[in-house]
């Protein structure tokens, strides 16, 4: 790749000895100004715009670190590579502490200098080109994989890879190929809706190729980790796979991360999917065992009021003995200190499970539809990912996880369901007593105007629901549709188009991450243990 005349300022009192290096850079298209002292370099910087400064650390007059300090004041964003004869740790620490882009120790070869310059000045372009080339080479295989997808693993693996490409191409600002990924995702979403409608009732009867579902998470992921040391089960409500992709790097310095996935049960909504995680049961089983806990509504406040008790009962069934459970549901980070204090206290109990539910992502997703400001801030998937990462960086959950890593505790981190950016309205006809969710509806005499916009059934067993009234129909929107009533068509279109919703059938809502987090090293345990 030929650089396009980017400008470099090289400051070194022995610049005459570096002629081979200068010529080597110039031969590769860089414009290089060479100067022998710090004062003159500052004059040149004020007169010219440089893309990079190579700065000698030891010079007569002002030292390189002194010059760097002035450069930083005058141009906080200037990129500087410190060049020095000293390999001492303190010299390197001083330079890095002043935010140098890189560090070279003399003597250096022209090739070493070129490598550093190329990484800093051309790195993003090279990565963009490589990502584009890799995707172009993979495109044909991805297209065939979509056409041939028949199993839960086929659909999940393809969705996971397309999500990875979407995030990578978005980061490299490769807009043309990003549209291609979006097109593949649109086709996958359409295929997925039809396929799930055909296969899902069979999964609930344990027929065919059943994937790991919400009801399996504790048995398959938490149970193997139980032991004397407490284990964390952390659920971030309504977290899409792409949102997980941008927060996982924040956890990587603290944990070894083993990723997998599960399929959320239907509807992909908190009252059903999250209860399934904590209970290990489908709605009909919860209703049978606890009729007073299941009032046949879709209200989270009433249906998700017993998650701690459901988890205790599930662990009792799986292990055959009582497992201590400490449960926290966090809606805001305002009480971070209190939450961390309660967790520290709970960790005094051996053989326990620390279960934590964080609702911020779900609240943000719901609130976006009601807030013009939030709608603007999180206007698309990339913006939602950025907002999620910004929240996570300063969140209670991140603080708790860092302390868990320092104390050596393993964590299972997952979500109950994801969400989808809905674009198309689907007219539904229903009585007033139908449920209010925009991605699923239950009610008598309920029907959709177009059959291909929803999975509909009148059999409660197809969703493992408690038996309902005669004539009840269950409809779940597929693809990126959301339900509207004919009497409120324009109002609902204006209000909810381009909203992140959940409760229906799409890869974004159903195929969600599970991560087993193993601390990278045993650190000080004073923060979390007695």
C-alpha positions in Angstrom: 0.0 0.0 0.0 1.4 3.4 -1.0 1.0 6.1 1.7 -0.4 9.4 0.3 2.3 11.9 1.3 1.7 12.1 5.1 4.0 14.4 6.9 6.5 13.4 9.6 8.7 15.6 11.8 11.9 13.8 13.0 13.7 15.6 15.9 17.1 14.2 16.7 20.5 15.9 17.5 22.2 13.1 15.5 19.9 13.5 12.5 22.8 13.3 10.0 23.4 9.7 11.1 19.8 8.9 10.3 19.9 9.7 6.5 19.3 6.0 5.5 16.1 6.0 7.7 14.9 9.3 6.2 15.5 8.1 2.6 13.8 4.8 3.4 10.6 6.7 4.6 10.7 9.1 1.7 11.0 6.3 -0.8 7.7 5.0 0.6 5.8 8.2 0.0 6.2 10.0 3.3 7.3 13.7 3.5 9.9 13.9 6.3 11.2 17.2 7.8 14.3 16.6 9.9 15.5 19.0 12.7 18.3 18.7 15.3 16.8 20.4 18.4 13.6 20.8 20.3 13.2 24.6 20.0 13.3 24.5 16.2 10.9 21.6 16.1 8.3 23.6 18.1 8.6 26.4 15.5 8.1 23.9 12.7 5.1 22.4 14.4 3.5 25.8 14.7 4.0 26.5 11.0 3.0 23.1 9.6 0.6 20.2 10.3 2.3 16.9 11.0 0.8 13.5 11.1 3.5 12.1 13.3 6.6 13.3 15.3 9.6 11.0 15.9 11.2 12.6 19.0 14.7 11.9 20.4 14.5 11.6 24.2 18.1 12.8 24.9 19.1 16.1 23.2 21.2 19.1 24.2 19.0 22.0 25.5 15.4 20.9 25.9 15.1 17.2 26.5 12.7 15.1 24.5 10.3 14.8 27.4 10.3 18.6 27.9 9.6 19.2 24.2 6.8 16.5 24.4 5.2 18.4 27.3 5.0 21.6 25.2 3.8 19.8 22.2 1.0 18.2 24.2 -0.1 21.6 25.5 -0.2 23.1 22.0 -1.7 20.1 20.2 -3.2 17.5 22.6 -3.8 15.1 19.8 -0.4 15.0 18.1 1.0 11.5 17.7 4.5 11.1 19.0 7.0 8.2 18.9 9.7 8.6 21.5 13.2 7.5 20.4 15.9 7.0 23.0 19.2 5.3 23.7 18.0 4.3 27.2 16.2 1.0 27.7 15.6 1.7 31.4 12.1 1.0 32.6 11.8 4.5 34.1 12.5 6.2 30.8 9.9 4.1 29.1 7.4 4.6 31.9 7.9 8.4 31.7 7.3 8.4 27.9 4.2 6.1 28.1 2.8 8.2 30.9 2.8 11.1 28.6 0.7 9.2 26.1 3.3 8.5 23.3 2.0 6.4 20.4 5.0 4.1 20.6 8.6 3.8 21.9 11.8 2.9 20.0 15.2 2.2 21.5 18.3 3.1 19.5 19.9 1.7 17.4 17.0 1.2 15.1 16.9 -0.1 11.6 15.0 1.7 8.8 12.7 -1.3 8.7 11.8 -1.0 12.4 11.0 2.7 12.0 8.9 2.0 8.9 7.0 -0.7 10.8 6.1 1.7 13.6 5.2 4.6 11.3 3.0 2.3 9.1 1.2 0.9 12.1 0.4 4.4 13.4 -0.4 6.3 10.2 -1.7 3.5 8.0 -3.0 1.0 10.5 -6.7 1.8 10.3 -6.6 1.9 6.5 -4.8 -1.4 6.4 -7.3 -3.0 8.8 -10.2 -1.6 6.8 -8.8 -3.1 3.6 -8.0 -6.4 5.2 -11.5 -6.6 6.7 -13.1 -5.8 3.4 -10.9 -8.4 1.6 -11.7 -11.1 4.2 -15.4 -10.4 4.0 -15.4 -10.4 0.2 -13.6 -13.8 0.2 -16.2 -15.1 2.7 -19.3 -13.7 1.0 -20.1 -16.7 -1.3 -19.8 -19.1 1.6 -22.1 -17.0 3.8 -24.7 -16.9 1.0 -24.6 -20.6 0.6 -24.8 -21.1 4.4 -28.0 -19.1 4.5 -29.6 -21.0 1.7 -28.6 -24.3 3.3 -29.5 -23.5 7.0 -31.7 -26.1 8.4 -30.7 -26.6 12.1 -30.5 -24.5 15.2 -26.7 -24.6 15.0 -26.8 -23.6 11.3 -28.9 -20.5 12.0 -27.0 -19.6 15.2 -23.5 -19.9 13.6 -24.5 -17.8 10.6 -26.2 -15.1 12.7 -23.1 -15.0 15.1 -20.7 -14.6 12.1 -22.9 -11.9 10.4 -23.1 -10.0 13.7 -19.3 -10.1 13.9 -18.9 -8.8 10.4 -21.5 -6.1 11.1 -19.5 -4.9 14.1 -16.2 -5.1 12.3 -17.3 -3.3 9.2 -19.0 -0.6 11.2 -15.8 0.0 13.1 -13.8 0.3 9.9 -16.5 2.5 8.3 -16.7 0.2 5.3 -20.2 1.3 4.3 -20.6 -0.5 1.0 -19.9 -3.9 2.4 -21.9 -3.1 5.5 -25.0 -2.8 3.2 -24.2 -6.3 1.9 -24.1 -7.7 5.4 -27.4 -6.0 6.2 -28.9 -7.6 3.1 -27.7 -11.0 4.2 -29.1 -10.4 7.6 -32.5 -9.4 6.2 -32.7 -12.6 4.2 -31.6 -14.6 7.2 -34.2 -12.9 9.4 -37.0 -13.8 6.9 -35.9 -17.5 6.7 -35.5 -17.7 10.5 -39.1 -16.5 11.2 -40.6 -19.2 9.0 -38.2 -21.9 10.3 -38.9 -21.2 14.0 -42.6 -21.2 13.4 -42.3 -24.7 12.0 -39.8 -26.1 14.5 -40.5 -24.4 17.9 -43.5 -26.5 19.0 -41.5 -29.6 18.4 -38.6 -28.3 20.5 -41.0 -28.0 23.4 -42.0 -31.6 23.0 -38.2 -32.6 22.9 -38.6 -33.6 19.3 -36.0 -33.1 16.6 -32.8 -31.0 16.9 -33.6 -29.0 20.0 -31.2 -26.2 20.8 -30.2 -25.1 24.3 -33.1 -23.0 25.6 -33.5 -20.5 28.5 -34.7 -23.4 30.7 -31.4 -25.2 30.3 -28.9 -22.4 31.4 -28.6 -23.2 35.1 -28.4 -26.9 34.6 -25.9 -26.7 31.7 -23.8 -23.7 32.8 -24.2 -22.9 36.5 -24.5 -26.4 37.9 -21.0 -27.6 36.8 -19.4 -24.6 38.6 -21.0 -25.2 42.0 -18.5 -25.8 44.7 -17.1 -24.3 47.9 -16.4 -21.0 46.2 -19.5 -18.9 45.4 -20.5 -18.7 41.8 -22.1 -15.6 40.0 -25.0 -15.8 37.7 -25.3 -12.4 36.0 -28.2 -11.5 33.7 -28.2 -8.3 31.7 -31.8 -8.0 30.6 -32.5 -7.4 26.9 -28.8 -7.7 25.7 -28.3 -8.3 22.0 -25.3 -10.3 20.7 -23.8 -7.2 19.2 -24.1 -5.4 22.5 -22.2 -8.2 24.2 -19.5 -8.0 21.5 -18.6 -4.4 22.5 -18.5 -5.0 26.2 -16.6 -8.3 26.1 -13.3 -6.6 25.4 -13.7 -4.6 28.6 -13.9 -7.8 30.5 -11.0 -9.5 28.7 -8.2 -8.1 30.9 -9.9 -9.7 34.0 -11.4 -12.9 32.7 -10.8 -15.7 30.3 -14.0 -15.6 28.3 -15.6 -18.8 26.9 -18.6 -17.8 24.7 -21.6 -19.8 23.6 -25.2 -19.1 23.0 -28.8 -20.2 23.8 -32.2 -19.7 22.2 -34.6 -17.6 24.2 -38.0 -19.2 24.7 -41.0 -17.5 23.2 -42.2 -14.9 23.7 -38.8 -13.2 23.9 -40.0 -11.0 26.8 -38.9 -10.8 30.4 -41.9 -12.4 32.0 -41.3 -15.6 30.1 -37.7 -15.8 29.1 -36.2 -14.6 32.4 -38.5 -16.7 34.5 -37.4 -19.7 32.4 -33.8 -19.1 33.3 -34.3 -18.9 37.0 -36.9 -21.6 37.2 -35.6 -24.1 34.6 -39.3 -24.4 33.7 -41.8 -23.4 31.0 -44.7 -21.1 31.8 -47.2 -24.1 32.1 -44.9 -25.8 34.7 -44.5 -22.6 36.8 -48.3 -22.1 36.7 -48.8 -25.7 37.8 -46.4 -25.5 40.7 -47.2 -21.9 41.7 -50.7 -20.9 40.5 -50.6 -17.9 42.8 -47.5 -16.6 41.0 -48.8 -16.8 37.5 -51.8 -14.5 36.8 -51.9 -15.0 33.0 -50.9 -11.4 32.4 -47.7 -10.2 30.7 -46.8 -7.8 33.4 -43.2 -8.0 34.5 -43.8 -6.6 37.9 -46.2 -9.4 38.9 -44.7 -12.3 36.9 -41.1 -11.7 37.7 -41.5 -11.1 41.4 -40.3 -14.6 42.5 -37.1 -15.1 40.6 -35.0 -15.8 43.7 -37.5 -18.4 44.9 -37.6 -20.0 41.5 -33.8 -20.3 41.4 -33.7 -21.9 44.8 -36.2 -24.4 43.8 -34.4 -25.3 40.6 -31.1 -25.7 42.4 -32.8 -27.9 45.0 -34.2 -30.1 42.2 -30.9 -30.3 40.3 -28.6 -30.9 43.3 -30.9 -32.6 45.8 -30.0 -30.2 48.6 -30.4 -26.6 49.5 -28.1 -24.2 47.8 -27.8 -20.7 49.3 -28.9 -18.0 46.9 -28.2 -14.2 47.2 -30.4 -12.4 44.7 -30.1 -8.7 43.5 -32.2 -6.9 40.9 -30.6 -3.6 40.0 -32.5 -0.9 38.1 -30.1 2.0 38.7 -26.4 2.5 39.5 -27.1 5.1 42.1 -26.8 2.5 44.9 -23.6 0.9 43.7 -21.9 1.0 47.1 -24.8 -0.7 48.8 -25.1 -3.4 46.2 -21.4 -4.1 46.4 -21.6 -4.2 50.1 -24.4 -6.7 50.1 -22.5 -8.9 47.6 -19.4 -8.9 49.8 -21.5 -10.0 52.7 -23.2 -12.7 50.7 -19.8 -14.1 49.6 -19.1 -15.2 53.1 -21.5 -18.1 52.5 -19.7 -21.0 50.9 -21.4 -23.2 48.2 -23.6 -20.3 47.2 -24.9 -18.7 44.0 -24.9 -14.9 43.7 -27.7 -14.1 41.2 -27.8 -10.6 39.8 -30.2 -9.0 37.3 -29.4 -5.7 35.7 -32.2 -3.9 33.9 -30.5 -0.9 32.4 -30.3 -2.2 28.8 -34.0 -3.1 28.9 -34.9 0.3 30.4 -32.9 2.1 27.8 -34.5 0.0 25.0 -38.0 0.7 26.2 -37.3 4.3 27.1 -35.9 5.0 23.6 -39.4 4.8 22.1 -40.7 7.3 24.5 -37.8 9.8 24.5 -36.9 11.9 21.4 -33.5 12.6 23.0 -32.7 9.0 23.6 -34.1 8.1 20.2 -31.6 10.5 18.7 -28.7 9.3 20.8 -29.4 5.6 20.1 -30.7 6.0 16.5 -29.4 2.7 15.1 -27.6 -0.5 16.1 -24.2 1.1 16.1 -25.3 3.9 18.4 -27.1 1.5 20.7 -23.8 -0.5 21.0 -21.9 2.6 21.8 -24.4 3.7 24.5 -24.3 0.2 26.0 -20.5 0.2 26.2 -20.5 3.7 27.7 -22.9 2.6 30.4 -21.1 -0.6 31.1 -17.8 1.1 31.6 -19.1 2.9 34.7 -21.8 0.5 35.8 -22.3 -1.4 39.0 -22.1 -4.7 37.1 -18.6 -3.9 35.8 -17.4 -3.0 39.3 -18.9 -6.2 40.8 -17.3 -8.3 38.0 -13.9 -6.8 38.4 -14.0 -7.5 42.1 -15.2 -11.0 41.4 -12.2 -11.6 39.1 -9.8 -10.2 41.7 -11.3 -12.6 44.3 -11.2 -15.6 41.9 -14.9 -16.2 41.5 -16.3 -17.7 38.2 -19.2 -16.0 36.5 -21.9 -17.1 34.1 -23.1 -14.0 32.3 -26.0 -14.1 29.9 -29.3 -12.4 29.0 -32.9 -13.4 28.8 -33.6 -12.1 25.3 -32.4 -9.5 22.8 -34.3 -6.9 20.8 -34.8 -6.0 17.1 -35.0 -2.7 15.3 -38.5 -2.7 14.0 -39.4 -1.0 10.7 -42.6 -2.5 9.4 -46.1 -2.3 10.9 -48.4 -5.4 10.8 -52.1 -4.8 11.3 -53.7 -7.0 13.9 -57.4 -7.3 14.8 -58.1 -8.0 18.5 -60.5 -7.3 21.3 -59.7 -4.8 24.0 -58.5 -7.4 26.4 -55.6 -8.5 24.2 -52.1 -8.1 25.6 -50.5 -4.8 24.9 -47.0 -5.9 23.7 -46.1 -4.7 20.2 -44.3 -7.9 19.2 -46.8 -10.5 20.6 -50.5 -10.6 21.2 -52.8 -13.0 23.1 -56.5 -12.7 22.9 -59.8 -14.1 21.8 -60.8 -13.6 18.1 -57.3 -12.3 17.4 -56.0 -12.4 13.8 -53.4 -10.7 11.7 -54.2 -9.1 8.4 -51.3 -10.9 6.7 -50.4 -14.4 7.7 -46.7 -14.0 6.9 -46.1 -11.2 9.4 -46.6 -13.5 12.5 -46.5 -17.0 13.9 -50.0 -17.7 15.1 -51.4 -20.6 17.0 -54.5 -21.4 19.1 -52.7 -24.3 20.9 -51.3 -23.1 24.3 -49.1 -26.2 24.3 -47.2 -24.8 21.2 -45.7 -22.2 23.6 -45.9 -24.3 26.8 -48.4 -21.9 28.2 -51.0 -22.7 30.9 -54.3 -23.6 29.2 -56.2 -20.4 28.4 -59.8 -19.6 27.6 -61.5 -21.1 24.6 -60.9 -19.2 21.4 -57.6 -17.6 22.5 -55.0 -17.1 19.7 -51.3 -16.4 20.3 -49.6 -14.3 17.7 -45.9 -13.5 17.6 -44.5 -11.0 15.1 -41.7 -12.3 12.9 -38.9 -10.5 11.1 -38.9 -6.7 11.9 -42.7 -6.3 12.1 -44.5 -4.7 15.0 -48.3 -5.0 15.6 -50.6 -2.0 15.1 -54.4 -1.7 15.4 -56.3 -0.5 12.3 -57.9 2.3 14.5 -54.4 3.6 15.6 -52.4 2.8 12.5 -50.8 6.2 11.9 -50.2 6.9 15.6 -48.4 3.5 16.1 -46.4 3.9 13.0 -45.2 7.3 13.9 -44.5 6.3 17.5 -42.9 2.9 17.1 -41.3 2.6 13.7 -37.5 2.5 14.1 -37.9 1.3 17.7 -36.0 -1.5 19.4 -38.7 -4.0 20.5 -38.8 -7.6 21.7 -41.2 -10.4 22.3 -41.3 -11.8 18.8 -39.3 -14.1 16.5 -36.0 -13.0 15.1 -32.3 -14.0 15.5 -31.6 -10.7 17.3 -34.2 -11.6 20.0 -33.8 -15.3 20.2 -30.1 -16.1 19.7 -28.4 -14.6 22.7 -25.0 -15.0 24.3 -23.8 -16.9 27.3 -20.3 -16.3 28.6 -18.4 -18.3 31.2 -15.9 -15.9 32.8 -12.9 -17.4 34.5 -10.6 -15.0 36.4 -7.3 -14.6 34.7 -5.3 -14.8 37.9 -5.9 -14.9 41.6 -5.5 -11.3 43.0 -6.1 -9.8 46.3 -9.4 -10.9 47.9 -9.8 -8.1 50.3 -12.5 -6.4 48.3 -15.0 -9.3 48.2 -14.2 -11.7 50.9 -14.2 -11.4 54.7 
